[in-house]
Amino acid sequence: MDEDAREQALLTALTTEHFVLQTSRGATVAESVGRATLFLSLLSAALIGLGFVSGSEHLLRPYLGAVLPTLLITGLLTFGRLTQNMVENSLDLQRIRRIRAYYHRRFGGDSDFFADAVAGGGEVSATWGQVGARPGRRHLLLTAAALVGAVNAVLLGLGGTLLAGLLGAALGPAIGVGVVVALAGFAAQLAYLDRTSIAQLP
C-alpha cells in the first residue's frame, strides 16, 4: 500500500471513529438523564406516599423504614453509574480532541479549523475547552452525579435524624446529627467523584 492509500485509509478510520465517539457521548448523556430522572421520579413518588401516611403514626414509621433505605440504595447506585458515565463521556471527548488535533495538524494549514483542539494549556485544558469549560473541581458540582449526590446526602441526613430520635435524642440534637451526617455524606460523594474524574483524566 502506497503512502497516499495509507493516509486515505487512516483518514477514513479516524472519521469513522469520530462518529462512533460522538454517538457514544450522546448515548452516555441520554443514559445519565434517564437514570437521574428515574431516581427523582422514585423520590417524588415516595414523598407523595409520605403525604398519605403522615396522618397515621402507626403507618409512618414502617413506611419510612421501608422507603428510606430503598431510596438510599437506589440513589447510591444511581450516583455510581452517573460517575461512570461522566468518566466515559470525558474519555470520549478526550479522544475526539485528539482526532480533531490530527485534522488540524494534517489539513488545517494556515486556517483556524480545529485550532481549539491544539490550544495551549495542556491536553486536559484543550479537552474541557471543547465544551466551553475550564478544568477545575468546582465544575464537578454542576454534574448530574453531584445533583444525585446532594439528594443522597439529604436522605442520609434524614435517616440520621430519625435514628437519633428513635434512640431518645431531643429534636434539636437529632437535627444536628442529621445535618452533620448529610454534610459528611455529601463530602464523601464529592471526594469519590473528584478522585474518579482526576484519575481518569491525565
N, C-alpha and C positions, 0 to 999 in steps of 0.2 A: 504494500500500500504506500503510495507516494505521500509527500507532506501535505499537499492540498486535500487529499482524500481523508487523511488522518484528522486534519483540522476541521473539515466539514463534519466528520463523524463525531468529534468531540463537541462541536457546537450543537449538533442535534441532540446528543446525550444531555448536555447542560440545559438546553431549552426544555427537554422533557422533565429533567429533574426539577427545574424551576417550577414548572406547572404542578408536579406532584407535591412539592413542598408547599405551594400556595394552597392547594386542595387540603393538605394535611392541616395547615393553620386554620382554614375555615371549619374543618370538622372538629378540631380541638376547641375552638371558640364556641361552636354550636353545642358541643357536649358540656362545656362549662356552664353555659347559660341554662341548659336543660337540667343539669344536676342542682344548680343553685335554686332554680325555680321550683323544682320538686321538693327540695328541703324547706323552702319558705312556705310553700303551699301546705306541707305537712304541719309546720308550725302554726300557720293560720287556722287550720282545721282543729288543732289541739286547743288553741285559745278560744275558739267558738264552743268547743265541747266543755271547756272550763267554765264558760259563762252559764251553761245549762246546769252544771252540778254545783256551782258555787253557793247556791242557797241551801244545799243539804250537806251538813257537816259529816255525816256518816258515809257519804259518797265522795267527798272532796279528797280525803287522804288516799283512799285506794286509787282514785283517778290519777292524782299526781304521782303516786308511787309507780303506776304503770306507764304513764305517758312521759314523764320527765326522763327516765333512763332511755326510753325509746328515742326521744328527740336528741339526747346527748350522743348516743351511739350513731344515729343517722348523721348528725352534724359533724362528728369527728371523722366519719368515713367520707363524707362529702368534702370536708376540708382537705383530707389527704389526697383525694382524687383531683381536686382543683389545683392543689400544689403540683401534682404530677403534670397536669395539663399546662400549667404555667411554664414549667421547665421544658416540656415538649415544644410549646409554642416559641420559647426563647431560642431553643436549639434550631428549630426550623428557620426562624428569622436570621439567625447567625449564618446558616448555610446558604440562604438566599443572598445575603450580603456578599458572601464570597463569590458566588456566581456573578452577581452584578459587578463586583470589582473586576472580575475577569473580562466581562463585556467592556468595561471602561478602558482597561489597560490594552486590550487587543484591538478594539474597534472605535474607541472614543476619540482618539486623536486630540485635536485642539478643542473639541466641543465639550460641553459640560454634561453630556448624557451619562447618567450613573455616577457622576462625580461624587455624590454624597457617600457612595459605598467605599470610597478610599479617602474620606475626610480624615484629618488628623485627630489625635486624641486616643488612638488605640482601637483595637477590634471591638471591645465592649461599647465604647462611646459611639462608634460608627453604627453598630447594630441597633442600639437604642435610638440613634438619630433617625433611622428609617421610619420610626413611628412617632417622631416628633417629641421624644422624651430624652432626658439626661439620666445616665446611670446613677442610682442612689437608693439607699434603703428606704427613704421616705416614700418612694413610689410603690413599694410593696403594700402600703396601706390602702392603695387605690385598686387593688386586685380583688377579684371575686373570692379568692381564698381568704383574704383578710376580712371581707364582709361576713362570710360564714363563720370565721373565727371569732368575730365580735359577738355574733349571736350565740355561739357556743359558750363564750365567756359569761354572758348574761345568764344562760341556763345553768352553768356551773355555780354562779353566784346565788341564783335562786335555790338550787339544791343545797348549798352550804347554809343558807339562811334557814331553810326548812329543817335541815338536820340539827342545827344548833337549837332551834325552837323545840324540837322533839326531845332533845337532851336536857331541856329545862332552862335554857338561857332566856333572859328577858328580851323584849323586842329590839331595843337599841343595840345591845351587844350582838344579837343574832344578825341584824342588818350589817353591822360592822364586819362580822365574819364573812357574810356574803360578798361584801364589797372587796375584801382582801382576796377571797377566792376568785372572784371574777377578774380582778386585775392580774393576779398570778396566772390564771388560765389564759388570758389574752396575751400576756407577755411570753408565755411558753410557746404558744402557737406562732407568734411573730418571730420568735427565735428560731423555731423549726423552719419557717418559711424563708427566713433570711439565710440560714445555713444551707438549705437545699438549693436556693437560687444561686448563691455565690459559688457553691461547689460546682455547679453545672456551667457557669459562665467564666471561662478562663480570662 
